[in-house]
């Protein structure tokens, strides 16, 4: 008598946890009050969701279609390479250098190293894989932060506006800024783009303010600008105009 093979095992499992806590050496703050859920079906993981308290703010994560084969392969992997879709939203957090450590290296290079933004902000990140193509978008909304551009070292406080970084497998990286802050109790505006990666990047920034005192801070900023080769554009329809107040 020939025994028929057993039919494959089919399963569809939903799991969740609540009030959990997680800390990683690269995270500036632990994740607390975690609420997470996982959907696992026949060896595939189509959905993972997580919400938690992160320092003074909150974080929400949605991950879709985990590549389990790649996950099980030997070697180091970054989480962004394991999912077809990834959405991360952080609200009302405190941005420091430590926040950039677990992020992909390009964000530390083009945002932290270039502008040193610190202070309160909200952030969203999205990743999409379609076949061999991918697109990433990081959106940062400063909420009274502090920043200083590496090629024009003039510290600006109480910064609001948006910073958007977009990248894909078939186009040059693009960083777009629309910011306004305060320096010497006067508004300072920063608008423009950085396209590509150092050292072959293109910078098109306009920085302007009015009735700013011609003090040591302005002298230091101008010196850093010329030392960097003057690539930042400090002229245009609304030029940066330091004036004696």
N, C-alpha and C positions, 0 to 999 in steps of 0.2 A: 504494500500500500504506500503510495507516494504522499508524503505530507505536504500540504500546501504551505508556502511561507506566510508568516504572520503579517497582517497588514501593518503599514507604518503607523507609528504612534502620532496622533494629532492632539495638540493641546493649545489652549488659549488662556493665558494667565494674566491677571491684573494684580499688582502688588503695590502697597503704599506704606509709608512710614510718616510719623508725625512727632513734633517736639524733639527732633534730633539735633545734634551738634557736630560740626566737622571743622577741623583745623588743619591747615597745611602750612609748611614752612615758608612757602612763597606767597601766601595770602597775608595782607596787612592786618586783617581782622578775621576771627573765626566766623563761620556761618552758624547762626543760632536760630532756634525755633523753626527748623527745617520741616517743610511739608513737601513730600516727594512721592511720585507715582511712576510705575514702570509697566509697560504693556509688552509681554513676550508671547509670541505665537509661532509654534513650529520651528524653533531655532532662530527666529528673527526677532528683532526688537524695534518695532516701528515707532515707538513714542516713549520719551522720558520727559517728565515735567518736574520742576523744582521751584519752590519759593522759600525765601529765608530772610532773616534779618542780618544785615552786613554792616557792622559798625553803626553809625548813626542813621543809616538808610536801609534800603531793601534791595534784594536781587530776585529776578525771575528768569528762569531758563526753560526753553523748550527745545528738545532735540528730536529729530526725526530720522528714522531709517539708519540705525547703527550698522556699520559694515563689520559683521561678526567675523568674517574670514580674515579681514585685515587686522582686526583686534587680536586674533589668536596667533598671528604670524610673529616670529621673534623680532626683536629690535625695538628701539624707542619710537614712540609715535606721539604726535600732538593731537589733542581731542578734536581740533578743527578738521583733521584729515579723516576722521572716522565716521562722520555723519553726513547725510545728504543735505540736511538743513539744520541750521543752528541759529537760535535767537536768544540774545542775552540782554536784559534790561536792568540797569542799576539806577535807582532813584535816590536823590538827596544823600550822596556819599561824600566822603572827604578824600580828595585826590592827593596822593603823595607819590614819590618815586617808587615806593614799594608796590603800588597798584599795578605798575607796568610790568613787573617781573614775571607774572604768569601769562602775560599776553604775548601774541606773536611779536617777533623782534622788530618788525617794521614800525609798530606803533611807538615803541621806545625810541627808535631812530628818528622818525619824522615828526613826532609830537613832543615827547619828553625832552629829547636832546635839543630840539630846535626852539621850544617855547617855554619849557619848565613850568607848565601850569600846575598850580597847587590851590587847594581850597575846595569849597563846596561845588558840586556839579551833579548832573544826571547824564547817563551814558547809555546808548543802545548799540548793539552789534548784531549784524546779520551775515550769514554765510549761506550760499546756495551752490550745490554741485548739480550739473546737468551733463551726464556723460563724462567726458574728459574736461569739460569747461567748468570754471568756478568764478564766483563773484563775491566780494566782501565789501561791507560798508560799516564804518564806525562813525557814530554821530555823538558828539560831546556838546553839552549845553552847560557852560560855566554859570554859576549862580552866585556871583560875588567873589570870584577866584582872583588869583594873582598870576601874572605871566610876564615873561621877559624874552624877547626874540634874540637868538644867539648872535645875529648879525647886526643888531641895533639894541644894545643892552640898556634899555630904558624901562625900568620896572613900572608896571601898570597894575593898579589894584581895582577891586570891585568890578571885575570883568564879567560881562554878560554877552550873550550872542550864541554863535554856533561854530563848531569846528567839525568838518566832515572829511573823512578819508575814504576814498573808494579805490579798489584794486580788483584786477581780474587777470586771467591767464593770457588775454589777448590785447591788453591795453596798458599804457603807462599808468603808474600810480598817480592819483590826484588828491592833493590836500587843499581844501577850500576853507577860508576863514572869513567870518563877518563878526567882528568883535568891537565892543566899546567898553572902555574902562575909565579910571580916574588916575591922574598924575598931578601932584601939586594942586589938588582940588579942582582940576580942569579936565574936561572930557578929552580922551584920546581914542582915535578910531584906527582899526587895523582891518583892511579888506584886501583880499587877493588870493592867489593860488601858488602852490608849489607842485610842479609836474615832474615826474621821474624820480630817480634815486640819486643821492650823492655818489660821486662828485659831478655827475652829468645831468643834474636836475636843472630845471628852469624855474626861476623865482620871479613872480610878478606881484609884489606887495606894495600897497599904498598905506603909509602911516601918517596920520595928520592930527594936529591939535592946534589950538590957538590960545594966546595969552598965557603961555607957559613961561615960567621964569628961566632965564638963561643961566642955569646953575651948574654945579659939578656933575649932576646926573646927565644933563644934556651933553656936556663935554665928553663924558665917558661913553655915552651912546654913540656919538659921532665918531669917536676914535675907534670903537669896535666895528663900526660900519666900514670905515675906510680900510681897517686892518683886514676885514673879510673880503676886500676887493670891491666893495660898493655894489654888490649884486642886488640888494634890496632897492627898490625904486622909491626914492624919497621925494618925488615930485609928481605933478599931475594936476587934475582939476581942483583938488583940495590938498595942497602940499602940507607937509609937516612944517609948522612955522613956530619955532621957539621965539617968544617975545618977552621982553621984560615987563612983568606985571605991575 
